Amino acid sequence: MPKLTNLKPRKVVKALERLGWEERRTSSGRNPHKVMKKQGISVLITVPFHKGKDVSAPLLERQLKDAGIDTDEFLRAMNRR
């Protein structure tokens, strides 16, 4: 299984959208986050959008595991055009 690296928040959101996840809400302010939801799944995925910072690999791995998304599947969705 390929390892995840730190990724840009926009790339994470785009890959999740390709997997059928939708943005439910966005928090604003100093530390904005996007909350993603997929119909039929009770888990929410929160993607931090901190200026100049990537989403850490350990955080992303944990969230993908909780949502039942395989790392390979996520990476394939991320690399789709």
N, C-alpha and C positions, 0 to 999 in steps of 0.2 A: 504494500500500500504506500503510495507516495506521501511524503510529509508535506503538511501545509507550512507556508511561511507567512510572515506578516503581510497583510494585504490592504490595499486602499479601500476605504469604506464603500465608495461608489461601485467598485468591482464586486464586492461581496453582495451588495443589494441587487446588482444586475444579475448575478448568478442565481440568487434566490428567486428573483422574478422569473427567470427561465425555467425554474423548477416548480413554478406554480404558486409561489408565495406572493402576497400583496402587502403593500405598505398600509398599515392601519392608522398610524398616527406618527407625528414627528414632534418631539419636544423642542422647544426653542430656548434661547438663553445662552448662558456661558458654556454649557456642556450638552449640545444637542445630540439626540439619539433618534433613530428610526426604528419603529416597532413593526415587525413583519409577522403576518398570520397566513396560514393556509387552511382553506375550508376542510373540515373533517379532522383536523389535528388540533388538539387543545393547547399545544405548546406555542409560545410566542418567542420570536428571536429578536433580540435588541441589538442593533448595530450602532456603536458609538461613532459620532461624527465630530471628533475633536480636531480643531484646526492644526494641520501639519502632522497629525499622528495617524499611523496605520492601526488596523484592527490586529491585535496580537494573535498569533497562531494558537496558543493554548486556550484562549477565550473562544475562538471560532471552533476549535475541535470539540470543546465541551458543548457548545450550543448545537452543533450539527449532530452530535451523539444524542443529546436530549430530544431533538426533533426527529430522530430516526433517519437522518440523511447520511449516506455513505460518503466518505471522503473522496473516493474515486468519482462518484456521481457528481459531487459538487465541483470538482476540478474540471470534469468534462463540460459541465454547464458553464463554467467560467471561461473556458477556452472556445466555446461556440461563437460563431459570428452572426 
